[in-house]
Amino acid sequence: MAEKSRDTFWRRNNPIIWGVLATAAVIVFGAWAASQSVCQTDFWGNQSCGGSKWSVFLEAAPNEVGDTLAGFAGALAFVWLIATVWLQGQELAAQREELREQREATQDMARAQSEQVKLLQLQGEIFEEEQRQRKEDRSDLLLERKLVKLENYVVRRSKEFYFAGWLFRLTGLYTGAAAVTWQEKEEVKELLLKAHGPDKFFPMIQERVRVVLKEYKPSEASKRPKDVVFECLDALIGQFDEINEMKSIVSPHAKVRIETLLVEETAAELRKLKEIFLSLPEGEDEQEAAQ
């Protein structure tokens, strides 16, 4: 730091150095002038020289001494006035340069902050996208579980009397209809095995519901089906609705899959069946149970 200050002081455009040099020049000039002899010329042009001007200065009247010193001091004042103005000009130029550098630094900081804000926004968007993707992945996994759960539910309950027999053979939809025979159970089991997997199972269920809507023709003497049929309907409708409600939280690909499997349409047709069944009068067994 000291070396840098020393280098700055001894630069060529330092006004103080030039002021000192000019002061020294004025002093040297004054000393030279004081050492000169005092010469006088008479009327006839004869010139006679006596002592030095310095000796004359010492013997001069006070007002003459004051005038001489005033002139000498004025020269020095003029020199340092120029040096001062020069120095102030340099300081103003340095201040302007400093202000310019500060302005550039401020602009650089502003640009850096702007870039940082953009980076933070980008990071936030990436984080939100990752969170959304994770949520969709969890929802897609849950969707697959619900699809498999519904298929397993139908397969498991299809082995019970009347529970899913009406869906495959219309068994249990007419008064006095017999329970599902073991041969029909085997046929249902084979059908379910062929339709294993959501991509095959759900279209099969959709087709079976349409078949029931088309082939089920209750007569005037028909009674309401057994409660186990409504249990099956409510279970199927509930699970289909749960799957359909997941369209708002799953990925676009999974949403398209739900629409492709006709989940909403199947639930609507199951409700139509329930309305048809509820429109029928209650059977004797249900009336006795109510009493």
C-alpha positions in Angstrom: 0.0 0.0 0.0 2.9 2.4 0.9 4.7 1.6 -2.4 1.5 2.3 -4.3 1.1 5.7 -2.6 4.7 6.5 -3.4 4.3 5.6 -7.0 1.2 7.8 -7.2 2.9 10.8 -5.6 5.9 10.6 -8.1 3.7 10.5 -11.2 4.3 13.1 -13.9 1.0 14.8 -13.6 1.2 15.4 -9.9 0.4 19.1 -9.3 2.3 19.2 -6.0 5.6 18.2 -7.6 5.1 20.8 -10.3 4.2 23.4 -7.7 7.4 22.6 -5.7 9.5 22.8 -8.9 7.8 26.1 -9.8 8.4 27.5 -6.3 12.0 26.4 -6.5 12.3 28.2 -9.9 10.8 31.4 -8.4 13.2 31.2 -5.5 16.2 30.6 -7.8 15.1 33.4 -10.0 14.7 35.7 -6.9 18.2 34.7 -5.7 19.7 35.3 -9.1 18.0 38.7 -9.3 19.2 39.6 -5.8 22.8 38.8 -6.7 22.8 41.2 -9.7 24.7 44.4 -9.3 22.9 47.7 -9.1 23.9 49.9 -12.1 23.1 53.6 -12.7 23.6 55.7 -15.8 24.3 59.5 -15.6 23.3 62.2 -17.9 26.2 61.7 -20.1 25.5 58.0 -20.6 28.2 56.8 -18.2 27.2 53.7 -16.3 28.5 52.9 -12.8 27.7 49.7 -10.9 27.8 49.4 -7.1 26.7 46.8 -4.6 24.2 44.0 -5.3 20.4 44.4 -5.4 20.2 42.4 -2.2 22.2 45.0 -0.3 19.9 47.7 -1.8 16.9 45.7 -0.7 18.2 45.6 2.9 18.7 49.3 2.9 15.4 50.2 1.2 12.5 51.9 2.9 9.8 49.7 4.5 7.3 50.4 1.8 9.7 49.3 -0.9 10.5 46.1 1.0 6.8 45.4 1.3 6.2 46.0 -2.4 9.1 43.6 -3.3 7.9 40.9 -0.9 4.4 41.3 -2.2 5.5 40.7 -5.8 7.5 37.7 -4.8 4.7 36.3 -2.7 2.2 37.0 -5.5 4.3 34.9 -7.9 4.3 32.0 -5.4 0.6 32.4 -4.8 -0.1 32.3 -8.5 2.0 29.1 -8.8 0.2 27.3 -6.0 -3.2 28.6 -7.3 -2.6 26.8 -10.6 -1.4 23.7 -8.7 -4.5 23.8 -6.5 -6.9 24.1 -9.5 -5.0 21.4 -11.3 -5.2 19.1 -8.2 -8.9 19.8 -7.7 -9.5 19.0 -11.4 -7.7 15.7 -10.9 -9.7 14.9 -7.8 -13.0 15.7 -9.6 -11.9 13.5 -12.5 -11.1 10.7 -10.0 -14.5 11.1 -8.3 -16.2 10.9 -11.6 -14.3 7.8 -12.4 -15.1 6.3 -9.0 -18.8 7.2 -9.5 -18.7 5.6 -12.9 -17.1 2.4 -11.5 -19.7 2.4 -8.7 -22.5 2.8 -11.2 -21.1 -0.1 -13.3 -20.7 -2.2 -10.1 -24.2 -1.4 -9.1 -25.5 -2.4 -12.6 -23.4 -5.6 -12.4 -24.9 -6.4 -9.0 -28.4 -5.7 -10.3 -27.8 -8.0 -13.3 -26.3 -10.6 -11.0 -29.4 -10.3 -8.7 -31.7 -10.5 -11.6 -29.9 -13.7 -12.8 -30.1 -15.1 -9.3 -33.8 -14.4 -9.1 -34.3 -16.1 -12.5 -32.2 -19.0 -11.3 -34.2 -19.3 -8.1 -37.4 -19.1 -10.1 -36.1 -21.9 -12.4 -35.1 -23.9 -9.4 -38.6 -23.4 -7.9 -40.2 -24.5 -11.1 -38.0 -27.5 -11.3 -38.8 -28.4 -7.7 -42.5 -27.9 -8.3 -42.2 -30.1 -11.4 -40.4 -32.7 -9.5 -43.0 -32.6 -6.7 -45.8 -32.8 -9.3 -44.1 -35.7 -11.0 -43.6 -37.5 -7.7 -47.2 -37.0 -6.8 -48.4 -38.2 -10.2 -46.1 -41.2 -9.9 -47.6 -42.1 -6.5 -51.1 -41.5 -7.9 -50.3 -43.7 -10.9 -49.1 -46.5 -8.6 -52.2 -46.1 -6.5 -54.4 -46.3 -9.7 -52.8 -49.6 -10.7 -53.4 -50.9 -7.3 -57.1 -49.9 -7.4 -57.5 -51.4 -10.9 -56.0 -54.7 -9.7 -58.0 -54.5 -6.5 -61.3 -54.2 -8.4 -60.4 -57.2 -10.6 -59.4 -59.3 -7.6 -62.6 -58.3 -5.8 -64.8 -59.5 -8.7 -62.8 -62.7 -9.1 -63.0 -63.5 -5.4 -66.7 -62.7 -5.0 -67.7 -64.4 -8.2 -67.3 -67.7 -6.4 -70.2 -66.9 -4.1 -73.8 -67.7 -4.9 -75.6 -64.9 -6.7 -72.9 -62.3 -5.9 -71.6 -61.9 -9.5 -73.6 -64.6 -11.2 -76.2 -62.0 -12.4 -73.4 -60.1 -14.2 -72.3 -63.1 -16.2 -75.4 -65.3 -16.4 -78.2 -63.1 -15.2 -78.6 -65.7 -12.4 -80.5 -64.2 -9.4 -82.3 -61.5 -11.3 -85.5 -63.4 -11.7 -87.8 -64.7 -9.0 -87.1 -68.4 -8.3 -83.9 -68.4 -10.3 -81.5 -71.1 -9.2 -78.1 -70.3 -7.8 -75.0 -70.5 -10.0 -74.2 -74.1 -10.8 -70.6 -75.4 -10.6 -70.5 -75.6 -14.4 -71.5 -71.9 -14.7 -68.9 -71.1 -12.0 -66.2 -72.8 -14.1 -67.3 -70.9 -17.2 -67.2 -67.6 -15.2 -63.8 -68.6 -13.9 -62.5 -69.3 -17.3 -63.9 -66.0 -18.6 -62.1 -64.1 -15.8 -58.9 -65.9 -16.5 -59.0 -64.9 -20.2 -59.7 -61.3 -19.2 -56.9 -61.2 -16.7 -55.3 -57.8 -16.4 -57.0 -54.3 -16.3 -56.6 -53.8 -20.1 -58.8 -56.9 -20.7 -60.8 -57.0 -17.5 -62.5 -53.6 -17.7 -63.7 -53.9 -21.3 -65.1 -57.3 -20.4 -67.0 -55.8 -17.5 -68.3 -53.0 -19.7 -69.5 -55.6 -22.2 -71.2 -57.7 -19.5 -73.0 -54.7 -18.1 -74.3 -53.8 -21.6 -75.4 -57.4 -22.1 -77.4 -57.3 -18.8 -79.0 -54.0 -19.8 -79.9 -55.5 -23.2 -81.1 -59.0 -22.1 -82.7 -58.3 -18.7 -86.4 -58.0 -19.4 -88.4 -58.1 -16.1 -92.0 -59.0 -16.4 -94.9 -57.5 -14.4 -94.5 -60.3 -11.9 -90.8 -59.7 -11.4 -89.5 -58.8 -8.0 -86.5 -56.9 -6.8 -83.3 -59.0 -7.0 -81.7 -60.3 -3.8 -79.7 -57.9 -1.6 -76.5 -59.6 -2.6 -77.0 -58.1 -6.1 -77.3 -54.6 -4.7 -74.2 -55.3 -2.5 -72.3 -56.2 -5.7 -73.6 -53.1 -7.5 -72.7 -50.7 -4.7 -69.3 -52.3 -4.4 -68.6 -52.0 -8.1 -70.0 -48.5 -8.5 -68.0 -47.3 -5.5 -64.7 -48.7 -6.8 -65.4 -47.4 -10.3 -66.1 -44.0 -8.9 -62.9 -44.0 -6.9 -60.9 -44.9 -10.0 -62.7 -42.2 -12.0 -62.0 -39.5 -9.4 -58.3 -40.1 -9.7 -58.2 -38.5 -13.2 -57.5 -35.1 -11.5 -54.3 -36.3 -9.8 -52.8 -38.9 -12.1 -50.4 -38.2 -15.0 -51.8 -37.4 -18.4 -51.0 -40.9 -19.6 -52.8 -42.5 -16.7 -55.8 -40.1 -17.3 -56.0 -41.3 -20.9 -55.9 -44.9 -19.7 -58.8 -44.3 -17.3 -60.8 -42.8 -20.2 -59.8 -45.7 -22.5 -61.0 -48.2 -19.9 -64.4 -46.5 -20.0 -64.5 -46.3 -16.2 -67.0 -43.4 -16.0 -69.3 -44.9 -18.6 -69.3 -48.3 -16.9 -70.2 -46.7 -13.5 -73.1 -44.8 -15.2 -74.5 -48.0 -16.7 -74.2 -49.8 -13.4 -76.3 -47.0 -11.9 -78.9 -47.5 -14.6 -79.1 -51.2 -13.6 -79.5 -50.2 -10.0 -82.3 -47.8 -10.9 -84.0 -50.6 -12.9 -83.7 -53.0 -9.9 -84.9 -50.5 -7.4 -88.0 -49.8 -9.6 -89.2 -53.3 -9.0 -91.4 -54.3 -6.1 -89.7 -56.0 -3.1 -89.7 -59.7 -2.9 -91.4 -61.7 -0.2 -88.2 -62.4 1.6 -87.3 -58.7 1.8 -90.8 -57.8 3.0 -90.6 -60.5 5.8 -87.2 -59.2 6.8 -88.5 -55.7 7.0 -91.4 -56.8 9.3 
